[in-house]
Amino acid sequence: MIEVHVLASGSDGNCTVIECDGEAIMIDAGVSCRKILSLMEQEGVDKEVVKAILLTHEHSDHVSGAGATARKLGVPVMCNPATFSQLSLGNVDYVPFDTARVFDFRGFHITPLPTSHNAIEPNAFLTQADDKNILVATDTGKLTFQIEAALKMADIAVIEANYDNKMLVDGPYPVSLKRLIGSDKGHLSNVDCGNAIRRTMTDANRQFFLAHLSKTNNIPDLARETVSDITGIKRLKIDCLEFPGDTRTLRA
Protein backbone atom coordinates (compact mmCIF):
# COMPACT_ATOMS: atom_id res chain seq x y z
CA MET A 1 0.00 0.00 0.00
CA ILE A 2 1.10 3.54 -0.74
CA GLU A 3 -0.03 6.43 1.46
CA VAL A 4 -0.14 10.12 0.60
CA HIS A 5 -0.14 12.36 3.67
CA VAL A 6 -1.19 15.92 2.81
CA LEU A 7 0.15 17.87 5.80
CA ALA A 8 -0.26 21.42 4.48
CA SER A 9 -1.65 22.86 1.27
CA GLY A 10 -2.20 26.50 0.38
CA SER A 11 -0.59 29.92 0.31
CA ASP A 12 0.36 29.57 4.00
CA GLY A 13 2.51 26.52 3.27
CA ASN A 14 2.70 23.20 1.47
CA CYS A 15 4.00 19.80 2.52
CA THR A 16 3.11 16.27 1.37
CA VAL A 17 4.65 12.95 2.39
CA ILE A 18 4.44 9.88 0.15
CA GLU A 19 5.05 6.65 2.05
CA CYS A 20 5.43 3.05 0.93
CA ASP A 21 6.88 -0.02 2.68
CA GLY A 22 8.47 1.93 5.51
CA GLU A 23 10.17 4.49 3.24
CA ALA A 24 8.92 7.97 2.46
CA ILE A 25 9.74 11.14 0.55
CA MET A 26 8.56 14.61 1.48
CA ILE A 27 7.45 16.95 -1.31
CA ASP A 28 7.98 20.56 -0.24
CA ALA A 29 8.45 21.87 3.28
CA GLY A 30 6.73 25.24 3.27
CA VAL A 31 5.94 25.50 6.97
CA SER A 32 8.28 25.46 9.96
CA CYS A 33 10.15 22.33 10.98
CA ARG A 34 8.29 22.29 14.29
CA LYS A 35 4.95 22.49 12.48
CA ILE A 36 5.91 19.75 10.03
CA LEU A 37 6.89 17.40 12.86
CA SER A 38 3.63 18.18 14.66
CA LEU A 39 1.56 17.53 11.54
CA MET A 40 3.42 14.28 10.88
CA GLU A 41 2.62 13.12 14.38
CA GLN A 42 -1.00 14.15 13.86
CA GLU A 43 -1.20 11.93 10.77
CA GLY A 44 0.76 9.07 12.36
CA VAL A 45 3.84 9.46 10.14
CA ASP A 46 7.05 8.26 11.78
CA LYS A 47 9.74 10.87 11.14
CA GLU A 48 12.29 8.08 10.73
CA VAL A 49 10.70 6.90 7.47
CA VAL A 50 11.32 10.17 5.59
CA LYS A 51 14.47 9.80 3.49
CA ALA A 52 14.54 13.01 1.41
CA ILE A 53 12.82 16.35 0.83
CA LEU A 54 11.98 17.09 -2.81
CA LEU A 55 11.27 20.71 -3.73
CA THR A 56 8.97 21.86 -6.52
CA HIS A 57 10.27 25.45 -6.73
CA GLU A 58 11.80 28.24 -4.67
CA HIS A 59 8.76 30.14 -3.34
CA SER A 60 8.66 30.44 0.44
CA ASP A 61 5.36 28.62 0.90
CA HIS A 62 7.13 25.54 -0.46
CA VAL A 63 10.63 25.83 1.01
CA SER A 64 10.57 27.91 4.20
CA GLY A 65 11.04 24.90 6.47
CA ALA A 66 13.16 22.79 4.13
CA GLY A 67 16.61 23.54 5.56
CA ALA A 68 15.68 23.08 9.20
CA THR A 69 13.60 19.98 8.48
CA ALA A 70 16.35 18.38 6.41
CA ARG A 71 18.85 18.92 9.22
CA LYS A 72 16.43 17.68 11.89
CA LEU A 73 15.61 14.51 9.97
CA GLY A 74 19.15 14.04 8.64
CA VAL A 75 17.98 13.77 5.03
CA PRO A 76 19.04 15.38 1.74
CA VAL A 77 17.26 18.13 -0.14
CA MET A 78 16.58 17.26 -3.79
CA CYS A 79 15.71 19.77 -6.51
CA ASN A 80 16.98 20.90 -9.89
CA PRO A 81 20.12 23.09 -9.89
CA ALA A 82 18.23 26.19 -11.06
CA THR A 83 15.87 26.00 -8.09
CA PHE A 84 18.73 25.35 -5.66
CA SER A 85 20.52 28.45 -6.94
CA GLN A 86 17.61 30.55 -5.62
CA LEU A 87 17.61 29.03 -2.13
CA SER A 88 19.34 29.83 1.15
CA LEU A 89 18.81 26.66 3.15
CA GLY A 90 21.98 26.70 5.21
CA ASN A 91 24.05 23.56 5.64
CA VAL A 92 22.14 20.76 3.90
CA ASP A 93 23.04 17.68 1.88
CA TYR A 94 21.99 18.64 -1.64
CA VAL A 95 21.20 16.03 -4.32
CA PRO A 96 20.38 17.48 -7.78
CA PHE A 97 18.06 16.06 -10.40
CA ASP A 98 17.16 17.14 -13.92
CA THR A 99 13.61 18.16 -14.78
CA ALA A 100 11.84 15.54 -16.95
CA ARG A 101 14.55 12.95 -16.26
CA VAL A 102 13.33 9.94 -14.29
CA PHE A 103 15.32 8.81 -11.26
CA ASP A 104 14.99 6.09 -8.63
CA PHE A 105 15.27 6.72 -4.92
CA ARG A 106 14.62 4.31 -2.04
CA GLY A 107 12.14 2.25 -4.04
CA PHE A 108 10.37 5.27 -5.55
CA HIS A 109 10.42 5.86 -9.31
CA ILE A 110 10.22 9.66 -9.58
CA THR A 111 9.63 11.88 -12.60
CA PRO A 112 9.98 15.66 -12.12
CA LEU A 113 7.51 17.25 -14.56
CA PRO A 114 7.76 20.85 -15.79
CA THR A 115 5.03 23.24 -14.66
CA SER A 116 4.14 26.74 -15.86
CA HIS A 117 4.66 29.15 -12.96
CA ASN A 118 6.50 32.38 -12.14
CA ALA A 119 9.54 30.54 -10.76
CA ILE A 120 12.92 29.73 -12.25
CA GLU A 121 12.36 26.04 -13.10
CA PRO A 122 9.26 24.72 -11.30
CA ASN A 123 8.32 21.04 -11.12
CA ALA A 124 5.46 18.74 -10.32
CA PHE A 125 6.22 15.13 -9.38
CA LEU A 126 4.90 11.80 -10.62
CA THR A 127 5.92 9.16 -8.08
CA GLN A 128 5.52 5.47 -8.81
CA ALA A 129 5.73 2.78 -6.13
CA ASP A 130 3.96 -0.50 -5.38
CA ASP A 131 2.49 -0.42 -8.91
CA LYS A 132 0.68 2.84 -8.10
CA ASN A 133 1.09 6.31 -9.59
CA ILE A 134 0.91 9.43 -7.43
CA LEU A 135 0.82 12.90 -9.01
CA VAL A 136 1.48 16.04 -6.98
CA ALA A 137 0.94 19.03 -9.27
CA THR A 138 0.40 22.55 -7.95
CA ASP A 139 1.57 26.07 -8.78
CA THR A 140 0.98 25.96 -12.49
CA GLY A 141 -1.03 28.36 -14.62
CA LYS A 142 -1.70 25.67 -17.18
CA LEU A 143 -1.17 21.94 -17.45
CA THR A 144 1.88 21.04 -19.49
CA PHE A 145 1.37 18.02 -21.72
CA GLN A 146 3.60 16.01 -19.39
CA ILE A 147 1.38 16.75 -16.39
CA GLU A 148 -1.78 16.01 -18.35
CA ALA A 149 -0.37 12.62 -19.36
CA ALA A 150 0.57 11.94 -15.74
CA LEU A 151 -2.89 12.99 -14.55
CA LYS A 152 -4.46 10.42 -16.84
CA MET A 153 -2.44 7.58 -15.31
CA ALA A 154 -2.51 8.74 -11.67
CA ASP A 155 -4.15 6.52 -9.05
CA ILE A 156 -4.04 9.50 -6.68
CA ALA A 157 -3.82 13.04 -8.05
CA VAL A 158 -3.09 15.94 -5.72
CA ILE A 159 -3.89 18.74 -8.14
CA GLU A 160 -4.24 22.47 -7.80
CA ALA A 161 -7.61 24.22 -7.59
CA ASN A 162 -6.31 27.57 -6.40
CA TYR A 163 -9.07 30.07 -7.05
CA ASP A 164 -12.64 30.71 -8.06
CA ASN A 165 -12.75 33.08 -11.04
CA LYS A 166 -15.41 35.40 -9.64
CA MET A 167 -13.82 35.56 -6.18
CA LEU A 168 -10.48 36.48 -7.76
CA VAL A 169 -11.96 39.21 -9.97
CA ASP A 170 -14.06 40.69 -7.15
CA GLY A 171 -11.42 40.18 -4.46
CA PRO A 172 -8.97 42.54 -2.76
CA TYR A 173 -5.79 41.75 -4.68
CA PRO A 174 -4.15 44.42 -6.87
CA VAL A 175 -4.97 44.15 -10.56
CA SER A 176 -1.39 43.15 -11.40
CA LEU A 177 -1.51 40.21 -8.96
CA LYS A 178 -4.92 39.12 -10.24
CA ARG A 179 -3.53 39.07 -13.77
CA LEU A 180 -0.51 37.02 -12.69
CA ILE A 181 -2.64 34.48 -10.80
CA GLY A 182 -4.96 34.08 -13.78
CA SER A 183 -2.15 33.86 -16.33
CA ASP A 184 -0.35 30.82 -17.75
CA LYS A 185 2.43 31.52 -15.21
CA GLY A 186 0.06 31.66 -12.25
CA HIS A 187 -2.30 29.07 -10.80
CA LEU A 188 -5.06 26.70 -11.87
CA SER A 189 -8.61 27.80 -11.13
CA ASN A 190 -11.36 25.46 -9.97
CA VAL A 191 -12.67 25.43 -13.55
CA ASP A 192 -9.21 24.70 -14.98
CA CYS A 193 -8.81 21.84 -12.54
CA GLY A 194 -12.22 20.39 -13.33
CA ASN A 195 -11.63 20.59 -17.07
CA ALA A 196 -8.25 18.90 -16.74
CA ILE A 197 -9.76 16.02 -14.77
CA ARG A 198 -12.60 15.71 -17.27
CA ARG A 199 -10.18 15.59 -20.21
CA THR A 200 -8.25 12.77 -18.59
CA MET A 201 -11.16 10.68 -17.31
CA THR A 202 -10.71 6.92 -17.54
CA ASP A 203 -12.54 3.88 -16.22
CA ALA A 204 -9.95 3.49 -13.47
CA ASN A 205 -10.91 4.14 -9.86
CA ARG A 206 -8.84 7.27 -9.26
CA GLN A 207 -8.73 9.60 -6.26
CA PHE A 208 -8.61 13.38 -6.62
CA PHE A 209 -7.43 15.78 -3.94
CA LEU A 210 -7.80 19.51 -4.58
CA ALA A 211 -4.68 21.34 -3.44
CA HIS A 212 -3.28 24.82 -2.86
CA LEU A 213 -6.70 26.45 -2.35
CA SER A 214 -6.43 30.20 -1.84
CA LYS A 215 -7.77 31.36 1.52
CA THR A 216 -8.73 34.68 -0.12
CA ASN A 217 -10.06 33.58 -3.50
CA ASN A 218 -11.57 30.16 -2.86
CA ILE A 219 -13.73 28.12 -0.49
CA PRO A 220 -13.36 24.33 -0.06
CA ASP A 221 -17.05 23.62 -0.70
CA LEU A 222 -17.03 25.83 -3.80
CA ALA A 223 -13.91 24.13 -5.19
CA ARG A 224 -15.40 20.66 -4.72
CA GLU A 225 -18.77 21.69 -6.14
CA THR A 226 -17.22 23.27 -9.25
CA VAL A 227 -15.02 20.27 -10.00
CA SER A 228 -17.92 17.90 -9.35
CA ASP A 229 -20.23 19.81 -11.70
CA ILE A 230 -17.65 19.77 -14.50
CA THR A 231 -16.52 16.16 -14.13
CA GLY A 232 -19.65 14.40 -12.94
CA ILE A 233 -17.68 12.93 -10.03
CA LYS A 234 -19.72 12.83 -6.86
CA ARG A 235 -18.86 15.76 -4.59
CA LEU A 236 -18.19 13.48 -1.62
CA LYS A 237 -15.46 11.72 -3.62
CA ILE A 238 -13.49 14.94 -4.14
CA ASP A 239 -11.41 15.89 -1.12
CA CYS A 240 -9.40 18.90 0.09
CA LEU A 241 -8.18 20.42 3.33
CA GLU A 242 -10.90 22.32 5.15
CA PHE A 243 -9.12 24.61 7.61
CA PRO A 244 -5.61 25.57 8.89
CA GLY A 245 -4.06 22.58 10.61
CA ASP A 246 -6.28 20.09 8.77
CA THR A 247 -4.45 17.08 7.34
CA ARG A 248 -5.41 14.12 5.21
CA THR A 249 -4.12 10.66 4.31
CA LEU A 250 -5.05 9.02 1.01
CA ARG A 251 -4.31 5.35 0.33
CA ALA A 252 -3.95 3.29 -2.82
Secondary structure, DSSP 8 states (H G I E B T S, - for coil): -EEEEEEE-STT--EEEEEETTEEEEE---S-HHHHHHHHHHTT--GGGEEEEE-S-S-HHHHTTHHHHHHHHT--EEE-HHHHTT----S--EEE--TT--EEETTEEEEEEE--SSSSS-EEEEEEETTEEEEEE-S-SS--HHHHHHHHH-SEEEEE--B-HHHHHHSSS-HHHHHHHTSTTS--BHHHHHHHHHHT--SS--EEEEE---TTT--HHHHHHHHHHHH---GGGEEE--STT--EEEE-
